[in-house]
Amino acid sequence: MEVNVRRDKKIVEVWLTRTEAQDSAFQESLAPYFAMFKAQKYLVAVFKSGNGDLVSGTTELLRHNLRLQLREAAIQ
C-alpha cells in the first residue's frame, strides 16, 4: 500500500496492490483511517491494481483519445 497526502488540495491517495485490493478484511481495517481524514475534510481516493496488461490498456486508451480528437478536428 502506498499513501500520498496532498495537504494543499486536501486529498489522500491510497494505492492498493492487487493482493490488498482482493483482501476484504484488509480494506475494512482501513475504515478508521479513512474516517480520520474525512473528519478533517479530506477527500480519500482509493486506487486498486487491476488484472489487465498496463501497456495494452494504456495503448488502447491513447488510441481512443486520438480518435476522439481527430473526429473533433474534422467537425471544426
N, C-alpha and C positions, 0 to 999 in steps of 0.2 A: 504494500500500500504506500502511496505517496500522497502527501497532503501539502497543498500550496495555499497559504493565506495571503490574500491580496487586500491588505488593510485600506489602501487608498480607494478601492472600489467596494469594500465590504463584501467580498466574495471568498468563499472557501472551496477550493477544488480538491476532490478526493478521487484518486485514481486507484482502482482495484485491479489486481491481477485476475486472470481467468479463474484460478483456484479460489480466490477470495470472493469473486462475484458469484460463484456457484455454492458458496457456503452460507446458508441462511442464518445459522447461529452467529457466524462472524458478523454478518450485516446487521443483525438485531443488536449485537453488542455495541454498535456504533451509535445507536439511537440517543443515548445521553450526551454524547459528544456533539451530535447534530443539534440537539435541544439547547445546549450551552451557546452555540453560535447563533441559533435562531433568536434566543433571548437578547443577544447583543445586536440584533437586526442585520445579521449577515445572511447572504444567500448561499446555501450549500449546494454545490453541483457535484453529483457522483458520476464518474465515468467508469464503465466496465469494459474490460478487454473482451473482444469478440472472438468468434471462431473462424472468421474468414481470412483470406490472404490479404494482407495490408497493401501490397504492391498492386495487385489486380483491382482491389476495391478503389484505391486512390486513382488509378489509371482510368477506370470507368467513370468515376466522379468528375475528373478533369475533362474527359471526352464529352460527357453530358453538358457540363457548363460551357464548353466551347461551342457545342451545337446550339445552345440557347443564345449565346452571344451572336453567332452567325445569323440565326433567324432574326434576331432583333435588328441587326445591321441591315439585313435585306429589306426589312419592313420600312426602315427610315430611308 
